[in-house]
Amino acid sequence: MNESSKSPDDPLDERLDGHPDDPLDEHLDEMTGMLYVEGQLDRNRAQRASAHAQDCPSCRTLLRALERESRLLTRSMLEEDEPLPSRLAAFQQSARKSMQWIWGAVIGLAATGMYALYTGYVEPMQQGFERAGFAGSSVLNLMLFQGAFWKGWQSMLTLLEVSALLTIAGSVAMFLRRRMRRSSAFAMMVAGICAAASTSSPAMATEFRNQGDTVEIAKGETIKGDLFAHGHHVKIEGTVDGDLYVFCQGADIEGHVTGDVIAFAQMLRVNGKVDGNIRSFTNTTLINGNVAKNLLTFAETVTVDPTGKVGGSVTTFVNTLTIDGAVGRDILAFVGETAISGNIGGGILAQGNTLRFNSGAQVNGPIKFKGNKPPEVSSGAKLAVPVEFTQEKRHSRYQDSGFYVWRVIWTAAVILLGLVLFVLIPNFARSTVDSAERYGASFGLGVLVLFGVPIAAFIACITVVGLLVGISTFILWMTTMFCAQIVVGTIVGQWLMGHTRETWQLIGRMVVGVIVVRVVGMIPFLGGWARFAVLLWGMGAISLAIYRHFTPAHPAAVPVSPVMPPPLPPNTTIGSPQPA
């Protein structure tokens, strides 16, 4: 204790004052021991306390205990991570063990949802494509026009493939570098990726024709490879030894096409021979010639004349379908009115308003029709089996139990995705929730993202270089649409249960909020507007969080105090000195 801090009436000071060699008559109290251990006594008093402790076992024990407590207190104050008490540590260990069961349940429910998604949507769609003449593995090729936009750009394709695969290889290598302990396995993986990256696509010749009003392939002329034709009118009288892509108002195919025909036109007339398939997006499609494989068309009117023949199947999304010629396989039709007068080698699966079988019609397979009116069958028509007719019933979807089953499945899928995102990227999840609380900015940016991003992605897909960017942007846009309800659900849960920053408490509020959002979305009329608002709000919040994440924060500007001019000398006025 310093001289300035001692009291004149303190008995402690009276006992410790004196010569250092004079022994103390009384034991040290706890306060004196603490001051001695902490070095707060002056030299004279500390020497007397030390001499007394050497001869007194009880005081020596007290000083040792106080010194040990001081060390423990100092260590605990310096430690950043204080160890948990034994009970909390045991609870943490049990919680970690139980998390294995939780993640097992999450993976099981996710697998169940994936199975339900596949059996409910993907598998029926794949079966529909197979009935239309496509193999299940060619659906992606169909969506990308069998690589039409890549053909003729071999060097660019090889460069993009190698760059993309090397980027993926580097990312995988960095991720698995610490997890793959065996160098041989790591070397095999890198060698396999490099081998895949070094594989180049086969070269194919492609020719572009854009000659203004009319693009014509004269009779006797042969195009070796694919042909892209663009003009007011396209007329093919020669031979195209490859695929034909037409973008025009009217297209006439009177020659021979050895590959597929993909047409974007107002009128498509096929009077010649097509060895492959026809995929048309037209107003009117007229088949007078021979199509060896399949016909897929989105049009207003489709007609197969008596001289026309389709060797494979016919898949149509049209208003009026007329089949007077021959179809080798099945017909899958979503139409308003259908009239059959020709020979159908397979069956018919149709949905629409009316279905009529005229005299001379012959169908060798089963017929299923779902529509508003029963089919009309002429006495001269030859059907292998009677028509299986299903009256289209217009009832509310809320009366169907499957509607609620799928609602529960999709709600569970959204909750599971939210759980995974909150656990894997908790900081970004909190940032997204914080961004959603900025209502005006979220809704405004959501409008821009919801309508602007798909347009920009489509424009990017038109160019060869931007195809990968466009597809990736569109996939990210779809993912953002699905995650929007997670963000809004978390905000709704905080409205109901209070704000929090803890991850698991946020997950609990997210579960409650998502259920509320999904239930509100089922309300007739109001639910549609609620889902639209959720899309705008959630997509805007996610986009705002992404923008804030990649934008560095600028420090606040420090206000600069104004610089005052030096004081004027005495006897001075503004402009000139004042005479004395």
C-alpha positions as CSV (number, residue, x, y, z in Angstrom):
1,M,0.0,0.0,0.0
2,N,1.3,3.4,-0.9
3,E,1.9,6.1,1.7
4,S,-0.9,8.2,0.2
5,S,-3.4,5.4,0.5
6,K,-2.9,4.4,4.1
7,S,-5.2,5.7,6.8
8,P,-3.7,7.1,10.0
9,D,-6.0,5.0,12.2
10,D,-5.4,1.8,10.3
11,P,-4.2,-1.0,12.7
12,L,-2.6,-2.8,9.8
13,D,-0.3,0.1,9.2
14,E,0.5,0.2,12.9
15,R,1.4,-3.5,12.9
16,L,3.6,-3.3,9.8
17,D,5.3,-0.1,10.7
18,G,8.6,-0.5,12.4
19,H,11.9,-2.1,11.8
20,P,11.9,-5.0,9.2
21,D,13.7,-7.3,11.7
22,D,11.0,-6.9,14.4
23,P,8.6,-9.8,14.3
24,L,4.8,-9.5,14.1
25,D,2.7,-10.5,17.0
26,E,-0.5,-11.2,15.0
27,H,-1.3,-13.2,11.9
28,L,-1.7,-11.6,8.5
29,D,-5.3,-11.0,7.5
30,E,-6.6,-11.7,3.9
31,M,-6.4,-8.1,2.8
32,T,-2.8,-7.8,3.9
33,G,-2.0,-11.0,2.1
34,M,-3.6,-9.8,-1.1
35,L,-1.7,-6.5,-1.0
36,Y,1.6,-8.5,-0.4
37,V,0.9,-10.9,-3.3
38,E,0.0,-8.1,-5.7
39,G,3.1,-6.1,-4.7
40,Q,1.1,-3.2,-3.3
41,L,3.0,-3.0,0.1
42,D,6.0,-0.7,0.5
43,R,9.4,-2.3,1.0
44,N,9.5,-2.1,4.8
45,R,6.1,-3.6,5.3
46,A,6.7,-6.3,2.7
47,Q,9.9,-7.4,4.5
48,R,8.1,-7.7,7.8
49,A,5.2,-9.7,6.2
50,S,7.7,-12.0,4.5
51,A,9.6,-12.6,7.7
52,H,6.4,-13.4,9.5
53,A,5.2,-15.8,6.8
54,Q,8.5,-17.7,7.0
55,D,7.9,-18.5,10.7
56,C,4.1,-18.8,10.6
57,P,2.7,-21.9,8.7
58,S,-0.9,-20.6,8.6
59,C,0.1,-17.2,7.1
60,R,2.4,-19.0,4.6
61,T,-0.5,-21.2,3.5
62,L,-2.8,-18.1,3.2
63,L,-0.2,-16.4,1.0
64,R,0.2,-19.5,-1.3
65,A,-3.6,-19.8,-1.7
66,L,-3.9,-16.1,-2.5
67,E,-1.1,-16.3,-5.0
68,R,-2.7,-19.3,-6.7
69,E,-6.0,-17.5,-7.0
70,S,-4.3,-14.5,-8.4
71,R,-2.6,-16.5,-11.1
72,L,-5.9,-18.3,-12.1
73,L,-7.7,-15.0,-12.2
74,T,-5.1,-13.4,-14.4
75,R,-5.0,-16.4,-16.7
76,S,-8.8,-16.4,-17.1
77,M,-8.8,-12.7,-18.0
78,L,-6.1,-13.2,-20.6
79,E,-7.8,-16.2,-22.3
80,E,-10.0,-15.5,-25.3
81,D,-11.9,-18.8,-25.3
82,E,-12.8,-19.7,-21.8
83,P,-13.4,-23.5,-21.4
84,L,-17.0,-24.6,-20.9
85,P,-18.1,-26.0,-17.6
86,S,-18.2,-29.8,-17.5
87,R,-22.0,-29.9,-17.8
88,L,-22.1,-27.6,-20.8
89,A,-19.2,-29.5,-22.4
90,A,-21.0,-32.8,-21.9
91,F,-24.2,-31.3,-23.4
92,Q,-22.1,-30.0,-26.4
93,Q,-20.7,-33.5,-27.0
94,S,-24.2,-35.1,-26.9
95,A,-25.5,-32.4,-29.3
96,R,-22.7,-33.2,-31.7
97,K,-23.6,-36.8,-31.6
98,S,-27.3,-36.1,-32.1
99,M,-26.4,-33.9,-35.1
100,Q,-25.4,-37.0,-37.0
101,W,-29.0,-38.3,-36.7
102,I,-30.4,-34.9,-37.7
103,W,-28.3,-34.8,-40.8
104,G,-29.2,-38.4,-41.5
105,A,-32.9,-37.4,-41.3
106,V,-32.2,-34.3,-43.5
107,I,-30.5,-36.5,-46.2
108,G,-33.3,-39.1,-46.0
109,L,-36.0,-36.4,-46.4
110,A,-34.1,-34.8,-49.2
111,A,-33.8,-38.2,-51.0
112,T,-37.5,-38.7,-50.5
113,G,-38.2,-35.3,-52.0
114,M,-35.9,-36.0,-55.0
115,Y,-37.6,-39.3,-55.6
116,A,-41.0,-37.7,-55.5
117,L,-39.8,-34.9,-57.8
118,Y,-38.5,-37.5,-60.2
119,T,-41.5,-39.7,-60.2
120,G,-44.0,-36.8,-60.3
121,Y,-42.4,-34.6,-62.9
122,V,-39.2,-35.8,-64.5
123,E,-40.2,-39.4,-65.3
124,P,-43.6,-38.5,-66.9
125,M,-41.8,-35.8,-69.0
126,Q,-39.2,-38.3,-70.1
127,Q,-41.8,-40.8,-71.0
128,G,-43.6,-38.1,-73.0
129,F,-40.4,-37.4,-74.9
130,E,-39.8,-41.1,-75.5
131,R,-43.3,-41.4,-76.9
132,A,-42.5,-38.5,-79.1
133,G,-39.5,-40.4,-80.5
134,F,-36.7,-39.0,-78.4
135,A,-34.4,-41.0,-76.2
136,G,-34.1,-39.9,-72.6
137,S,-30.5,-38.9,-73.1
138,S,-31.2,-36.6,-76.0
139,V,-33.6,-34.2,-74.2
140,L,-30.7,-31.8,-73.4
141,N,-29.5,-32.0,-76.9
142,L,-33.0,-31.2,-78.1
143,M,-33.1,-28.1,-75.8
144,L,-29.8,-26.9,-77.2
145,F,-30.7,-27.9,-80.8
146,Q,-28.2,-30.7,-80.7
147,G,-25.3,-28.3,-80.4
148,A,-26.4,-26.1,-83.3
149,F,-24.9,-22.9,-81.9
150,W,-21.6,-24.6,-81.3
151,K,-21.1,-26.0,-84.8
152,G,-18.5,-24.1,-86.9
153,W,-16.8,-22.7,-83.8
154,Q,-14.4,-25.5,-83.0
155,S,-11.6,-23.4,-81.7
156,M,-13.8,-21.3,-79.5
157,L,-15.5,-24.5,-78.2
158,T,-12.2,-26.1,-77.4
159,L,-10.9,-23.0,-75.6
160,L,-14.1,-22.7,-73.5
161,E,-14.1,-26.4,-72.7
162,V,-10.5,-26.4,-71.6
163,S,-10.9,-23.2,-69.6
164,A,-14.0,-24.4,-67.8
165,L,-12.6,-27.9,-67.1
166,L,-9.3,-26.5,-65.8
167,T,-11.2,-24.1,-63.6
168,I,-13.2,-26.9,-62.2
169,A,-10.1,-29.0,-61.8
170,G,-8.3,-26.3,-59.8
171,S,-11.3,-25.7,-57.6
172,V,-11.7,-29.4,-56.8
173,A,-7.9,-29.7,-56.2
174,M,-7.9,-26.9,-53.7
175,F,-11.0,-28.3,-52.0
176,L,-9.7,-31.9,-51.8
177,R,-6.0,-31.1,-51.2
178,R,-6.2,-31.5,-47.5
179,R,-8.7,-34.4,-47.7
180,M,-6.9,-36.6,-50.1
181,R,-4.0,-38.0,-48.1
182,R,-2.8,-40.4,-50.7
183,S,-0.8,-38.7,-53.5
184,S,-1.6,-41.5,-56.0
185,A,-5.3,-41.0,-55.7
186,F,-4.8,-37.2,-56.1
187,A,-2.6,-37.8,-59.2
188,M,-5.1,-40.1,-60.8
189,M,-7.9,-37.5,-60.3
190,V,-5.8,-34.7,-61.8
191,A,-4.8,-37.0,-64.7
192,G,-8.4,-37.9,-65.4
193,I,-9.4,-34.2,-65.5
194,C,-6.6,-33.3,-67.7
195,A,-7.4,-36.1,-70.1
196,A,-11.0,-34.9,-70.3
197,A,-9.9,-31.3,-70.8
198,S,-7.6,-32.4,-73.7
199,T,-10.5,-34.1,-75.6
200,S,-11.7,-31.9,-78.4
201,S,-14.9,-32.1,-80.3
202,P,-15.0,-33.3,-83.8
203,A,-14.9,-30.7,-86.6
204,M,-18.1,-30.2,-88.6
205,A,-18.6,-27.9,-91.5
206,T,-21.3,-25.2,-91.3
207,E,-22.5,-22.8,-94.0
208,F,-24.4,-19.6,-93.4
209,R,-26.7,-18.1,-96.1
210,N,-28.2,-14.7,-95.7
211,Q,-29.0,-13.2,-99.1
212,G,-31.7,-10.7,-98.3
213,D,-35.2,-11.5,-99.5
214,T,-34.6,-15.0,-100.9
215,V,-32.2,-17.8,-99.9
216,E,-32.3,-20.5,-102.5
217,I,-30.4,-23.8,-102.8
218,A,-30.8,-24.6,-106.5
219,K,-31.6,-28.1,-107.8
220,G,-28.4,-30.1,-108.2
221,E,-26.6,-28.0,-105.6
222,T,-25.2,-29.8,-102.5
223,I,-24.3,-28.3,-99.2
224,K,-21.8,-30.5,-97.3
225,G,-22.5,-29.9,-93.7
226,D,-25.1,-27.9,-91.8
227,L,-26.9,-24.9,-93.3
228,F,-28.1,-21.8,-91.5
229,A,-30.5,-19.9,-93.8
230,H,-32.0,-16.5,-92.9
231,G,-34.1,-14.4,-95.2
232,H,-37.6,-13.4,-96.1
233,H,-38.1,-16.7,-98.0
234,V,-36.0,-19.9,-98.0
235,K,-36.3,-22.4,-100.8
236,I,-34.4,-25.7,-100.7
237,E,-34.5,-27.5,-104.1
238,G,-31.0,-29.1,-103.8
239,T,-29.4,-31.3,-101.1
240,V,-28.3,-30.4,-97.6
241,D,-26.0,-33.1,-96.3
242,G,-26.5,-32.1,-92.7
243,D,-28.9,-30.2,-90.5
244,L,-31.0,-27.3,-91.8
245,Y,-31.8,-24.3,-89.7
246,V,-34.2,-21.7,-91.2
247,F,-35.2,-18.3,-89.8
248,C,-37.6,-16.8,-92.2
249,Q,-41.2,-15.9,-93.1
250,G,-41.8,-18.7,-95.5
251,A,-39.7,-21.9,-96.1
252,D,-40.2,-24.5,-98.8
253,I,-38.2,-27.7,-98.7
254,E,-38.5,-29.5,-102.0
255,G,-35.2,-31.1,-102.1
256,H,-33.4,-33.5,-99.8
257,V,-32.2,-32.9,-96.2
258,T,-30.1,-35.7,-94.7
259,G,-30.2,-34.4,-91.1
260,D,-32.8,-32.5,-89.0
261,V,-34.8,-29.5,-89.9
262,I,-35.3,-26.8,-87.2
263,A,-37.5,-24.0,-88.5
264,F,-38.6,-20.7,-87.1
265,A,-41.0,-19.5,-89.7
266,Q,-44.6,-18.3,-90.4
267,M,-45.1,-21.0,-93.0
268,L,-43.2,-24.3,-93.4
269,R,-44.0,-26.5,-96.4
270,V,-42.2,-29.8,-96.8
271,N,-42.6,-31.3,-100.3
272,G,-39.3,-33.1,-100.5
273,K,-37.5,-35.6,-98.2
274,V,-36.1,-35.2,-94.7
275,D,-34.1,-38.1,-93.4
276,G,-34.1,-36.8,-89.8
277,N,-36.6,-35.0,-87.6
278,I,-38.5,-31.8,-88.0
279,R,-38.7,-29.3,-85.1
280,S,-40.8,-26.3,-86.1
281,F,-42.0,-23.2,-84.4
282,T,-44.4,-21.8,-87.0
283,N,-47.8,-20.5,-87.7
284,T,-48.6,-23.2,-90.3
285,T,-46.8,-26.5,-91.0
286,L,-47.7,-28.4,-94.1
287,I,-46.3,-31.9,-94.8
288,N,-46.6,-33.1,-98.4
289,G,-43.3,-35.0,-98.6
290,N,-41.6,-37.7,-96.6
291,V,-40.2,-37.2,-93.0
292,A,-38.2,-40.3,-92.0
293,K,-38.2,-39.7,-88.3
294,N,-40.3,-37.5,-86.0
295,L,-42.3,-34.3,-86.2
296,L,-42.4,-31.9,-83.2
297,T,-44.2,-28.6,-83.8
298,F,-45.6,-25.6,-82.0
299,A,-48.0,-24.0,-84.4
300,E,-51.4,-22.7,-85.2
301,T,-52.2,-25.3,-87.8
302,V,-50.5,-28.6,-88.8
303,T,-51.6,-30.6,-91.8
304,V,-50.2,-33.9,-93.1
305,D,-51.6,-34.2,-96.6
306,P,-52.6,-37.5,-98.2
307,T,-49.2,-37.6,-100.0
308,G,-47.3,-36.8,-96.8
309,K,-45.7,-39.4,-94.5
310,V,-44.0,-39.2,-91.1
311,G,-42.0,-42.3,-90.3
312,G,-41.8,-41.7,-86.6
313,S,-44.1,-40.1,-84.2
314,V,-46.0,-36.7,-84.2
315,T,-45.9,-34.4,-81.2
316,T,-48.0,-31.3,-81.5
317,F,-49.0,-28.2,-79.5
318,V,-51.4,-26.6,-81.9
319,N,-54.9,-25.3,-82.4
320,T,-55.9,-27.5,-85.4
321,L,-54.3,-30.8,-86.4
322,T,-55.2,-32.6,-89.6
323,I,-53.8,-36.0,-90.4
324,D,-54.7,-37.2,-93.9
325,G,-51.4,-39.0,-94.7
326,A,-49.5,-41.7,-92.8
327,V,-47.8,-41.6,-89.4
328,G,-45.5,-44.6,-88.6
329,R,-45.7,-44.4,-84.8
330,D,-47.7,-42.6,-82.1
331,I,-49.4,-39.2,-82.0
332,L,-49.1,-37.1,-78.9
333,A,-51.4,-34.1,-79.3
334,F,-52.4,-31.1,-77.2
335,V,-54.8,-29.4,-79.6
336,G,-58.1,-27.7,-79.9
337,E,-59.4,-29.7,-82.8
338,T,-58.1,-32.9,-84.3
339,A,-59.2,-34.7,-87.5
340,I,-57.8,-38.1,-88.5
341,S,-58.3,-39.5,-92.0
342,G,-55.0,-41.3,-92.6
343,N,-53.2,-44.3,-91.3
344,I,-51.7,-44.2,-87.8
345,G,-49.2,-47.0,-87.1
346,G,-49.2,-46.6,-83.3
347,G,-51.6,-45.2,-80.8
348,I,-53.0,-41.7,-80.0
349,L,-52.8,-39.8,-76.8
350,A,-54.7,-36.5,-77.2
351,Q,-56.1,-33.8,-75.0
352,G,-58.2,-31.0,-76.4
353,N,-61.7,-29.9,-77.4
354,T,-62.7,-32.3,-80.1
355,L,-61.4,-35.5,-81.8
356,R,-62.9,-36.7,-85.1
357,F,-62.1,-39.9,-87.1
358,N,-63.2,-39.5,-90.7
359,S,-64.0,-42.3,-93.2
360,G,-60.7,-44.0,-94.2
361,A,-59.0,-43.4,-90.9
362,Q,-57.0,-46.4,-89.5
363,V,-55.4,-46.5,-86.1
364,N,-53.4,-49.6,-85.1
365,G,-52.9,-48.8,-81.4
366,P,-54.7,-47.7,-78.3
367,I,-56.5,-44.3,-78.3
368,K,-56.9,-42.1,-75.2
369,F,-58.6,-38.8,-75.5
370,K,-59.4,-36.3,-72.7
371,G,-61.6,-33.5,-73.8
372,N,-64.8,-31.6,-73.4
373,K,-66.8,-33.6,-76.0
374,P,-66.8,-37.3,-76.8
375,P,-64.9,-38.2,-80.0
376,E,-66.7,-38.6,-83.3
377,V,-66.0,-41.9,-85.1
378,S,-67.2,-42.4,-88.7
379,S,-68.6,-45.7,-89.7
380,G,-65.8,-46.0,-92.3
381,A,-63.0,-45.6,-89.7
382,K,-61.0,-48.6,-88.6
383,L,-59.9,-48.5,-85.0
384,A,-57.9,-51.4,-83.4
385,V,-59.6,-50.7,-80.0
386,P,-62.4,-48.4,-79.0
387,V,-61.5,-44.9,-77.9
388,E,-60.9,-44.5,-74.2
389,F,-62.6,-41.2,-73.5
390,T,-62.2,-39.1,-70.3
391,Q,-64.5,-36.2,-69.8
392,E,-62.5,-33.2,-68.7
393,K,-63.8,-32.1,-65.3
394,R,-63.2,-28.6,-64.3
395,H,-63.0,-28.7,-60.5
396,S,-61.1,-26.7,-58.0
397,R,-57.6,-28.0,-57.3
398,Y,-58.3,-27.6,-53.6
399,Q,-60.6,-30.6,-53.9
400,D,-57.7,-32.8,-54.9
401,S,-55.8,-34.5,-52.1
402,G,-52.7,-34.7,-54.3
403,F,-52.5,-30.9,-54.3
404,Y,-52.0,-30.9,-50.5
405,V,-49.5,-33.8,-50.6
406,W,-47.3,-32.0,-53.1
407,R,-47.7,-28.8,-51.1
408,V,-46.3,-30.6,-48.0
409,I,-43.5,-32.1,-50.1
410,W,-42.4,-28.8,-51.5
411,T,-42.7,-27.1,-48.2
412,A,-40.4,-29.7,-46.6
413,A,-38.0,-29.2,-49.5
414,V,-37.9,-25.5,-49.0
415,I,-37.3,-25.9,-45.3
416,L,-34.5,-28.4,-45.9
417,L,-32.8,-26.1,-48.3
418,G,-33.1,-23.2,-45.9
419,L,-31.6,-25.4,-43.1
420,V,-28.6,-26.3,-45.3
421,L,-28.0,-22.7,-46.4
422,F,-28.2,-21.3,-42.9
423,V,-25.7,-24.0,-41.6
424,L,-23.2,-23.7,-44.6
425,I,-23.3,-19.9,-45.2
426,P,-24.6,-18.4,-41.9
427,N,-23.0,-15.0,-42.5
428,F,-24.4,-14.5,-45.9
429,A,-27.8,-15.8,-44.7
430,R,-27.9,-13.1,-42.0
431,S,-26.8,-10.5,-44.5
432,T,-29.7,-11.5,-46.8
433,V,-32.2,-11.3,-44.0
434,D,-30.9,-7.9,-43.1
435,S,-31.2,-6.8,-46.7
436,A,-34.8,-8.0,-46.7
437,E,-35.6,-5.5,-43.9
438,R,-34.9,-2.7,-46.4
439,Y,-38.3,-3.0,-48.0
440,G,-38.1,-0.4,-50.7
441,A,-34.7,-1.4,-52.0
442,S,-35.6,-5.1,-52.0
443,F,-38.9,-4.7,-53.9
444,G,-37.4,-2.2,-56.4
445,L,-34.4,-4.4,-57.1
446,G,-36.6,-7.5,-57.2
447,V,-38.6,-6.1,-60.1
448,L,-35.4,-5.4,-62.0
449,V,-34.0,-8.9,-61.3
450,L,-37.3,-10.8,-61.9
451,F,-37.9,-9.3,-65.4
452,G,-34.4,-8.1,-66.5
453,V,-32.2,-11.0,-65.7
454,P,-33.9,-13.6,-68.0
455,I,-34.0,-11.1,-70.8
456,A,-30.3,-10.5,-70.4
457,A,-29.6,-14.2,-70.2
458,F,-31.5,-14.9,-73.4
459,I,-29.6,-12.2,-75.2
460,A,-26.3,-13.7,-73.9
461,C,-27.3,-17.1,-75.1
462,I,-27.7,-15.8,-78.7
463,T,-24.0,-15.3,-79.0
464,V,-21.7,-18.3,-78.9
465,V,-19.2,-16.8,-76.4
466,G,-22.0,-15.8,-74.0
467,L,-23.9,-19.1,-74.1
468,L,-22.3,-20.5,-71.0
469,V,-22.7,-17.2,-69.2
470,G,-26.4,-17.0,-70.2
471,I,-27.2,-20.5,-69.1
472,S,-25.4,-20.0,-65.8
473,T,-27.2,-16.7,-65.2
474,F,-30.5,-18.4,-65.9
475,I,-29.8,-21.2,-63.5
476,L,-28.8,-18.7,-60.8
477,W,-32.0,-16.8,-61.5
478,M,-34.1,-19.9,-61.0
479,T,-32.3,-20.7,-57.8
480,T,-32.9,-17.2,-56.5
481,M,-36.6,-17.6,-57.3
482,F,-36.7,-20.8,-55.2
483,C,-34.7,-19.3,-52.3
484,A,-36.9,-16.1,-52.2
485,Q,-39.5,-17.8,-50.0
486,I,-36.8,-18.8,-47.5
487,V,-35.7,-15.2,-47.0
488,V,-39.3,-13.9,-46.7
489,G,-40.2,-16.8,-44.4
490,T,-37.3,-15.8,-42.1
491,I,-38.6,-12.2,-41.9
492,V,-42.1,-13.4,-41.2
493,G,-40.8,-15.7,-38.5
494,Q,-39.0,-12.8,-36.9
495,W,-42.2,-10.7,-37.0
496,L,-44.0,-13.5,-35.1
497,M,-41.2,-14.6,-32.7
498,G,-38.9,-11.6,-32.4
499,H,-35.5,-10.7,-33.9
500,T,-32.4,-12.8,-33.2
501,R,-28.9,-13.3,-34.6
502,E,-28.3,-16.9,-33.5
503,T,-28.2,-19.4,-36.3
504,W,-30.4,-22.1,-34.9
505,Q,-33.0,-19.5,-33.6
506,L,-33.0,-18.0,-37.1
507,I,-33.6,-21.5,-38.5
508,G,-36.6,-22.0,-36.2
509,R,-38.1,-18.7,-37.3
510,M,-37.4,-19.6,-40.9
511,V,-39.4,-22.9,-40.5
512,V,-42.4,-21.1,-38.9
513,G,-42.3,-18.3,-41.5
514,V,-42.0,-20.6,-44.5
515,I,-45.0,-22.6,-43.3
516,V,-47.0,-19.3,-43.0
517,V,-45.9,-18.1,-46.4
518,R,-46.8,-21.4,-48.1
519,V,-50.2,-21.5,-46.4
520,V,-50.9,-17.9,-47.4
521,G,-49.9,-18.8,-51.0
522,M,-52.7,-21.4,-51.1
523,I,-55.5,-18.8,-50.5
524,P,-57.6,-18.3,-53.7
525,F,-56.9,-15.1,-55.6
526,L,-54.9,-13.6,-52.7
527,G,-52.4,-16.4,-52.8
528,G,-51.2,-15.5,-56.3
529,W,-50.5,-11.9,-55.4
530,A,-48.8,-13.1,-52.2
531,R,-46.5,-15.4,-54.1
532,F,-45.7,-12.6,-56.6
533,A,-44.8,-10.3,-53.7
534,V,-42.6,-13.0,-52.1
535,L,-40.7,-13.4,-55.4
536,L,-40.1,-9.7,-55.7
537,W,-39.2,-9.2,-52.1
538,G,-36.9,-12.3,-51.7
539,M,-35.1,-12.0,-55.1
540,G,-34.4,-8.3,-54.4
541,A,-33.1,-9.1,-50.9
542,I,-30.8,-11.8,-52.3
543,S,-29.5,-9.6,-55.1
544,L,-28.9,-6.8,-52.7
545,A,-27.0,-9.1,-50.3
546,I,-24.8,-10.3,-53.2
547,Y,-24.2,-6.7,-54.3
548,R,-23.2,-5.7,-50.8
549,H,-21.0,-8.8,-50.4
550,F,-18.9,-8.0,-53.5
551,T,-18.8,-4.3,-53.0
552,P,-16.1,-3.1,-50.6
553,A,-17.3,-0.9,-47.8
554,H,-16.0,2.6,-48.0
555,P,-14.9,4.3,-44.7
556,A,-17.0,7.2,-43.6
557,A,-15.5,10.5,-44.7
558,V,-14.1,12.5,-41.8
559,P,-15.4,16.1,-41.9
560,V,-12.7,18.6,-42.5
561,S,-12.8,21.7,-40.3
562,P,-12.7,24.9,-42.3
563,V,-9.4,26.7,-42.4
564,M,-9.7,30.0,-40.7
565,P,-7.7,32.9,-42.2
566,P,-4.9,34.4,-40.1
567,P,-6.0,37.3,-37.9
568,L,-5.6,40.8,-39.4
569,P,-3.0,43.0,-37.9
570,P,-4.1,45.8,-35.8
571,N,-5.3,49.0,-37.3
572,T,-6.2,47.2,-40.5
573,T,-9.4,47.3,-42.5
574,I,-10.6,45.0,-45.2
575,G,-8.6,45.8,-48.3
576,S,-5.9,48.2,-46.9
577,P,-4.3,49.1,-43.6
578,Q,-5.8,51.8,-41.4
579,P,-3.5,54.8,-41.0
580,A,-2.4,55.4,-37.4
